[in-house]
Amino acid sequence: MPSPDLQDLAKVEAGLDALDTPTTSRAQPGWRRFVRSVWPPVVALVVLVVVWQILWAAAFWPEFKLPAPLAVWDEFVEMVETGRIFEVLWTSIHRAVLGFLAAVVIATPLGLLVAKVSVVRRAIGPLLSGLQSLPSVAWVPAAILWFGLNDGTIYFVVLLGSVPSIANGLVSGIDQIPPILPRVGKTLGAGRLASARHILLPAALPGYIAGLKQGWAFSWRSLMAAELIAQSPDLGFGLGAYLNEGSNFNDMPTVMAAIFLILLVGIGIDLLVFRPIERAVLRARGLTGALT
C-alpha cells in the first residue's frame, strides 16, 4: 500500500493534468446552437425596425430623408423580382473575394518577413501601420489616374486596404509566440521554411485569423469606396454604384436598401466564413469559454 505522501503526490499530479486538459462542454443539438446564434441579431433587427417605424410615423423628418421601412422593403422586392440584386451582389462580392485572396497571398509572407527580420521591421513596420490607418478612399483618385477606369483601380484600392491589416495581424500573432517554440524547432533541425510552416503560422493562428477578419473588413470598405467614386460601364454595376445611383436621384429608399445590402454581406461573410474558423481554432486550444 502506498504511503500517504505518495498518495498526496499522485493527487497533485492528477490535479495538474486536469488543469492542462482542455475543458469540453456538453454537445448541444445543431438546431439549438443555430437558434442561440440567430435569435439575438434577429431580435435586434426587429427592435431597429420598430424604432424606425415609430420615428417615421412621428414625422420628425420629411419622407425624402427618412422613408418608411415598407418603402425600403418594396425596393428590395423590386430588385429581387427584376433579378438586379444578383447582378449587383455578384459584381461586388466576387471582386472583394478575389482582392482579399490576393491580399492574403501578399500579406502572409510579408508579415513573416517583418516579424522575423529586424531590419525589415524597422524599415517598413511603421509604413504598414501608417497604411492601415490611412483611409482607403484617399487612394481612389490616384488609382484612377494610374490605371484608368478599369478593374485594376478597384483591386489596387482593395489590396492597399487589406494587406496592411493582414500583415500586422500576423506580426502581432508571431510576437506573442513563446520564444521556446522556435528554439525547439531549430534544435530539431527545422529550417526557415519548415519553422514558418509548422511552428510560426500554427502558433500565431489566433492573431493571424484576427488579422484576416480585419483585412476582410478593410477590403470590403475599400471596395465600396472605389465603386462609389470610380464609375464606368466597363466596371459593371456593384453595390457602390447602386448606392451612388440612389444618391444621384435623391431616392432614399434605394440608398437605404444599398446600405442594408452592404451591411448584410459584411455580417454574412463574418458569420458564415470567419466565425466557424475562429470557433474551430479556439476549440482546438481548449478556449471553450470564448465560444458561448
PyMOL commands that set and color helices and strands:
alter all, ss='L'
color gray80, all
select helices_A, chain A and resi 4-20+30-58+69-82+84-116+118-133+136-147+151-175+180-187+192-203+205-229+233-235+239-248+252-284+288-291
alter helices_A, ss='H'
color red, helices_A
deselect
rebuild
show_as cartoon
